Amino acid sequence: MNYSTLKKTAALSFASLLVAGMVSAQTDSTKTGSAKLFGGIGQYNTLSIGVSVGITDGLVPFTNNTTNKFAVDLGYGVSLRQQLSHTFSLQLDYLGGKVTGKDDAANSAAGQSVTTTSKFGISGYKTSFNSGALSAVFNIASVSFLHRKNSVNFYGSAGLGLDVYKIKENTGPTGTVVTLPFGDKTVKELFAPVGLGVKFKLSDALALNLGYTVSFIQGYNFAGTHTYPTFSHYSYTYGGLEYTFGPKTKQNLEWVNPVAQMYDELYDAALRQEVEALKGRVTNVETAVNDLKKDSDGDGVADQFDKCPGTAAGSVVDGSGCVIVFPKDTTKMEGMAPKGTAYSNIQFEFDSSVLRTSSYPVLDATSADLRASGKGVEVDGFASSEGTAAHNLSLSKDRANSVKTYLVNSGVDAKKVKIKGYGETMPIADNSTEDGRVLNRRVQFKQK
């Protein structure tokens, strides 16, 4: 493909994309997609192709130049870009064309002095090139706090690639042709393109692209002569169109404002309905908990478990909320209080801290009185004299703990119950007889 054919191809591609953009701008005014934050890149259109046409020049600002006079030629390019995030993409570029360089040094008229300002002994050169590079592109203004929808994006790019060039001609200060450093050969050298640009949104799929790129070549011969220590370089100022592929149901990632997207999700109607429904469920749970705690007659048993509602204030009730009726005439055993009387002694089997079922009525009456009066109690454990004193002391503490556990499980405040173990000390009966030892295996209550 010769130079003329390349120019025609670039112009035709540019015109084709322009027409496609006009059609897209008329038919694609709204998006039907519903991309979600953190929903992944698959929600968006991310692959783009672009064409550009512009001017090249060997004169680059803010650097040492091989020429010192502005002289432009034609350049053209094609790019393929993959957007990876709101701010970052990778782009594959092809750039071709010619670069013309000129110097202030020139022939002088006969009899006039000649002023030569050329640094490298040249007055002009022409070099044709074809280059390819992979670049990283950074969108500078994709996150906007001022506009809901982005329509202008500024960007910067930097990359690395291969520049294939051939020097067409080179003239010296007197107009003579300078011997080319490589003759008629084609040169291949690494180069680094660095650029800035701005895109204008024509539609969600099509953008107008204006930019400026400087290509720094890893060599010194692009200008037709050896220019060490000044690296060869040239600039490309261009305008072009970029088209993003994909269905219209998806948004172009480059134009999505993540700030606006986050705001929309926070104020999404469906999400707000879910929040309100959740509040309602929490209210229902709180109501149910309050119902479980409700105690209308104040007897310490919740209404849902109270089998005898409406008991009089101060009544001593059992675990089901019913008043405990104590017998008026009880048969007393030696050394023991009547059965079922609160604060009576609790008896235990030999070498055991397990409560007898016969002790439950006394414990229930004691629990009811403690809960109704709010008083405290000291639970003292004792043992008979069998075994060692250390073992009996530990056993007496275990017996006191068994009684406390029962009382606390029945609703008595644990802070109101203190325990002490006295072992085989302070017997209430003779430890030399079995009947006496039975009475000494006990727990006593000391009201506070």
C-alpha positions in Angstrom: 0.0 0.0 0.0 1.6 3.3 -1.1 1.4 6.7 0.6 -1.4 8.0 -1.6 -3.6 4.9 -1.0 -3.0 5.2 2.8 -4.2 8.8 2.8 -7.4 7.9 0.8 -8.1 5.0 3.2 -7.7 7.2 6.3 -10.0 9.9 4.8 -12.6 7.3 3.9 -12.6 5.7 7.4 -12.8 9.1 9.0 -15.9 10.0 6.9 -17.6 6.6 7.6 -17.3 7.0 11.3 -18.6 10.5 11.2 -21.7 9.3 9.4 -22.2 6.5 11.8 -21.8 8.9 14.7 -24.5 11.2 13.3 -26.9 8.3 13.0 -26.1 7.1 16.5 -26.5 10.6 18.0 -30.0 10.7 16.5 -31.2 7.3 17.6 -29.3 6.6 20.9 -30.4 9.5 23.1 -31.3 7.3 26.2 -30.0 4.2 27.8 -32.2 1.3 28.8 -29.4 -0.5 30.8 -29.4 -0.7 34.6 -25.7 -1.0 35.5 -25.1 -1.4 39.2 -22.1 -0.2 41.3 -19.6 -3.1 41.8 -21.6 -5.1 39.2 -18.5 -5.8 37.0 -17.2 -4.5 33.7 -19.5 -6.8 31.7 -22.3 -4.3 32.3 -20.7 -1.8 30.0 -19.4 -1.3 26.4 -15.6 -1.1 26.6 -14.1 -1.8 23.2 -13.4 1.2 20.9 -11.9 1.8 17.5 -10.7 5.2 16.4 -9.3 7.0 13.3 -7.4 10.3 13.1 -5.9 12.7 10.7 -3.5 15.4 11.6 -0.2 17.2 11.0 3.3 16.1 12.0 6.3 18.3 12.7 9.9 17.8 13.9 9.7 20.9 16.1 8.6 20.0 19.6 8.3 22.6 22.4 10.3 22.4 25.7 13.0 20.1 24.3 16.2 20.2 22.2 15.2 20.0 18.5 17.0 19.0 15.4 15.3 21.8 13.5 14.2 25.3 14.6 11.5 26.2 12.1 7.8 25.0 12.0 7.2 22.8 8.9 4.2 20.5 8.8 3.3 17.3 6.9 0.5 14.8 6.9 0.0 12.1 9.5 -2.8 9.6 10.1 -3.6 6.9 12.6 -5.8 4.0 13.7 -6.4 2.9 17.3 -8.0 0.0 19.1 -8.8 0.7 22.8 -10.0 -1.5 25.7 -11.5 0.4 28.7 -10.6 -1.5 31.9 -12.1 0.9 34.5 -13.6 4.4 34.7 -10.1 6.0 34.5 -7.8 3.5 32.8 -7.6 1.8 29.4 -5.1 0.1 27.1 -4.7 1.3 23.6 -3.0 -0.2 20.5 -2.0 2.5 18.0 -0.9 2.7 14.4 0.5 6.0 13.2 1.9 6.7 9.7 2.9 9.6 7.6 5.8 11.9 6.9 7.8 14.4 9.0 9.4 17.5 7.4 12.0 19.4 9.2 13.5 22.8 8.4 16.4 24.9 9.7 16.9 28.7 9.7 20.2 28.2 7.8 19.8 29.1 4.1 21.7 30.1 1.0 22.6 33.8 0.8 22.6 36.0 -2.2 25.9 36.7 -3.9 28.1 39.2 -2.1 26.1 38.9 1.1 27.2 37.3 4.3 25.8 33.9 5.2 24.5 33.3 8.7 24.4 29.6 9.6 22.4 28.7 12.7 22.0 25.0 12.0 23.2 22.9 14.9 23.7 19.8 12.9 24.6 21.1 9.4 21.2 20.6 7.8 18.6 22.9 6.5 15.8 20.4 5.9 14.8 16.7 5.8 11.9 14.5 5.0 11.3 11.2 6.6 8.4 8.8 6.1 7.4 6.5 9.0 5.0 3.7 10.2 4.8 3.0 13.9 2.9 0.8 16.3 2.7 1.1 20.1 0.8 -0.1 23.1 -0.2 2.7 25.4 -1.8 3.2 28.8 -4.5 5.9 28.7 -5.6 7.7 31.8 -8.9 9.6 31.9 -8.4 12.7 34.0 -12.0 13.9 34.4 -14.2 10.7 34.4 -15.2 11.3 38.1 -17.2 14.5 38.1 -18.7 16.2 41.2 -20.1 19.0 39.0 -22.0 17.2 36.3 -24.2 14.1 36.4 -23.4 13.1 32.9 -19.9 13.5 31.5 -19.7 15.0 28.0 -16.0 16.0 28.0 -13.1 13.8 29.0 -9.5 14.9 29.3 -6.9 12.2 29.1 -3.1 11.5 29.1 -1.3 8.6 27.5 2.2 7.0 27.5 3.4 3.9 25.8 6.2 1.9 24.0 6.4 0.6 20.5 8.4 0.2 17.3 9.0 3.0 14.7 9.9 1.9 11.2 11.2 4.9 9.2 13.0 5.8 6.0 14.8 9.1 5.3 13.6 10.4 1.9 15.9 13.4 1.6 18.2 15.7 3.5 19.7 19.0 2.4 22.6 20.9 3.8 22.9 24.7 4.6 24.1 25.4 1.0 21.2 23.4 -0.6 23.4 20.4 -1.3 22.2 16.9 -0.7 23.7 15.4 2.4 24.7 11.8 2.4 22.1 9.8 4.3 23.4 7.9 7.3 21.6 4.7 6.2 21.4 5.2 2.5 18.1 3.8 1.1 17.6 1.5 4.0 14.6 1.3 6.3 15.4 1.8 10.0 13.6 0.1 12.9 13.9 1.7 16.4 12.0 1.7 19.7 10.1 4.7 20.5 7.9 6.1 23.3 4.7 8.1 22.5 3.5 10.5 25.2 0.4 12.5 24.7 -2.5 14.6 26.0 -6.0 15.0 24.5 -9.7 15.8 25.0 -12.8 13.9 23.9 -16.2 15.4 23.2 -19.2 13.1 23.5 -21.3 13.1 20.3 -23.4 10.2 21.4 -22.8 7.3 23.9 -21.0 5.4 21.2 -19.2 8.1 19.3 -16.7 10.8 20.4 -14.8 13.6 18.7 -11.1 13.2 19.7 -8.5 16.0 19.7 -5.0 15.4 20.8 -1.3 16.0 20.7 1.4 13.3 20.9 5.2 13.4 20.9 7.1 10.4 19.8 10.6 10.0 21.4 12.8 7.7 19.2 15.6 5.7 20.8 18.1 6.9 18.2 19.7 9.9 16.7 19.2 9.6 12.9 15.5 10.4 12.2 16.5 13.8 10.9 18.8 12.4 8.2 22.0 13.0 10.2 23.5 12.0 13.5 22.1 14.3 16.1 23.7 12.9 19.3 23.2 13.8 22.1 19.7 15.0 21.0 17.3 12.1 20.6 15.2 12.0 17.5 11.5 13.0 18.0 8.5 14.4 16.2 5.0 15.5 17.1 1.5 14.6 15.9 -1.4 17.0 16.3 -4.7 15.4 15.3 -8.4 15.2 15.2 -10.5 12.1 14.9 -13.5 10.0 15.7 -13.7 7.1 18.1 -16.6 4.5 18.0 -17.4 2.2 20.9 -18.8 -1.2 20.0 -21.6 -2.9 21.9 -25.4 -3.1 22.3 -27.4 0.1 23.1 -28.7 -1.5 26.2 -25.3 -1.0 27.8 -23.6 2.2 28.6 -20.2 3.2 27.4 -17.9 2.9 30.5 -15.9 6.0 29.4 -18.9 8.3 29.9 -20.2 6.8 33.2 -19.9 9.0 36.2 -19.5 6.6 39.3 -20.4 9.4 41.7 -23.8 9.8 40.1 -24.2 6.1 39.8 -23.6 5.7 43.6 -26.1 8.5 44.3 -28.8 6.8 42.2 -28.3 3.5 43.9 -28.6 5.0 47.4 -31.8 6.7 46.4 -33.2 3.9 44.4 -37.0 3.5 45.0 -36.9 -0.3 45.3 -34.0 -0.1 47.8 -35.9 2.5 49.9 -39.0 0.2 49.9 -36.8 -2.6 51.1 -35.5 -0.4 53.9 -39.0 0.6 55.0 -40.1 -3.1 54.9 -37.1 -4.0 57.1 -38.1 -1.2 59.6 -41.5 -2.8 59.7 -40.1 -6.2 60.5 -37.9 -4.8 63.2 -40.9 -3.1 64.8 -42.9 -6.4 64.8 -40.0 -8.1 66.5 -39.7 -5.4 69.1 -43.5 -5.6 69.7 -43.3 -9.4 70.1 -40.4 -9.1 72.6 -42.3 -6.5 74.6 -45.4 -8.8 74.7 -43.1 -11.6 76.0 -41.9 -9.3 78.8 -45.4 -8.0 79.7 -46.5 -8.8 83.3 -49.9 -7.2 84.0 -50.3 -8.4 87.6 -46.7 -7.8 88.6 -46.2 -11.2 90.1 -42.9 -11.8 88.2 -44.4 -14.2 85.7 -44.9 -12.9 82.1 -48.5 -12.9 80.9 -47.8 -15.5 78.2 -46.8 -18.0 80.9 -49.1 -16.8 83.7 -51.7 -19.5 84.3 -53.3 -17.5 87.1 -53.6 -13.8 85.8 -54.7 -11.1 88.1 -53.1 -12.2 91.4 -53.2 -9.7 94.2 -50.1 -7.6 94.8 -47.6 -9.2 97.2 -48.8 -12.7 96.6 -46.3 -15.5 96.6 -46.6 -17.4 93.4 -45.0 -20.4 91.8 -43.4 -20.6 88.3 -46.8 -20.6 86.6 -48.0 -17.5 88.3 -50.4 -19.2 90.7 -50.5 -18.3 94.5 -48.8 -20.8 96.7 -51.1 -22.0 99.6 -49.1 -23.1 102.6 -50.7 -25.7 104.9 -51.9 -24.4 108.2 -51.1 -27.6 110.1 -47.9 -29.4 109.3 -46.1 -32.3 111.0 -42.7 -31.3 112.2 -39.8 -33.7 112.2 -37.0 -33.4 114.7 -34.5 -30.7 113.7 -36.5 -29.9 110.5 -39.1 -27.2 109.5 -42.5 -28.1 108.0 -42.4 -29.4 104.4 -43.0 -26.6 101.9 -42.2 -23.8 104.3 -39.9 -21.1 102.9 -36.3 -21.1 104.2 -36.5 -24.6 105.7 -33.4 -26.7 105.7 -32.5 -28.6 102.5 -31.3 -32.2 103.1 -28.9 -34.2 100.9 -27.9 -37.8 100.4 -24.5 -39.1 101.6 -21.6 -37.5 99.8 -24.0 -35.9 97.2 -24.8 -32.3 96.2 -27.7 -33.3 94.0 -31.1 -31.8 95.1 -33.8 -34.2 96.1 -37.2 -33.7 94.5 -38.7 -33.5 97.9 -36.8 -30.2 98.4 -38.5 -28.5 95.4 -41.6 -27.2 97.4 -39.3 -25.5 100.0 -37.1 -24.0 97.2 -40.2 -22.8 95.3 -41.6 -21.1 98.4 -38.2 -19.5 99.2 -37.9 -18.3 95.6 -41.3 -16.8 95.6 -40.7 -14.9 98.8 -37.3 -13.6 97.7 -38.8 -12.4 94.4 -41.8 -10.7 96.0 -39.8 -9.1 98.9 -36.7 -8.3 97.0 -34.7 -9.4 100.1 -31.3 -11.1 99.9 -30.3 -14.5 101.5 -27.2 -16.3 102.5 -27.1 -20.0 101.6 -24.9 -22.0 104.0 -23.8 -25.5 103.2 -22.8 -28.2 105.7 -21.7 -31.9 105.7 -21.5 -34.8 108.1 -18.2 -35.9 109.6 -17.4 -38.8 107.3 -14.3 -38.3 105.1 -11.6 -35.7 105.4 -12.3 -32.1 106.5 -11.1 -30.7 103.1 -13.5 -33.0 101.2 -16.4 -32.1 103.4 -15.7 -28.4 103.0 -15.7 -28.7 99.2 -18.9 -30.8 99.4 -20.7 -28.2 101.5 -19.9 -25.5 99.0 -21.2 -27.7 96.2 -24.5 -28.2 98.1 -24.9 -24.4 98.6 -24.2 -23.8 94.9 -26.9 -26.4 93.9 -29.5 -24.4 96.0 -28.4 -21.1 94.5 -28.6 -22.4 91.0 -32.1 -23.6 91.5 -33.2 -20.2 93.0 -31.5 -18.2 90.2 -33.1 -20.4 87.5 -36.5 -19.8 89.1 -36.1 -16.0 88.8 -34.2 -14.8 91.8 -31.6 -12.2 91.2 -28.2 -13.9 91.4 -26.8 -10.8 93.2 -29.2 -11.4 96.0 -27.9 -14.9 96.8 -24.6 -15.4 98.6 -23.1 -18.8 99.4 -20.8 -20.1 102.1 -19.4 -23.6 102.9 -18.7 -24.7 106.5 -17.9 -28.4 105.9 -18.4 -30.6 108.9 -18.3 -27.7 111.4 -21.4 -26.5 113.3 -23.4 -29.8 113.3 -27.0 -29.7 114.5 -27.0 -33.3 115.5 -24.7 -36.0 116.9 -22.3 -37.3 114.1 -21.8 -40.5 115.9 -25.3 -41.7 114.9 -26.7 -42.2 111.4 -29.8 -40.1 112.3 -27.6 -37.3 113.4 -25.4 -37.5 110.3 -28.5 -37.3 108.1 -29.6 -34.1 109.7 -26.1 -32.6 109.3 -26.0 -33.1 105.5 -27.9 -29.9 104.9 -28.2 -26.3 103.5 -29.5 -23.6 105.8 -30.8 -20.1 104.8 -29.8 -17.0 106.6 -32.2 -14.1 105.6 -30.8 -10.6 105.2 
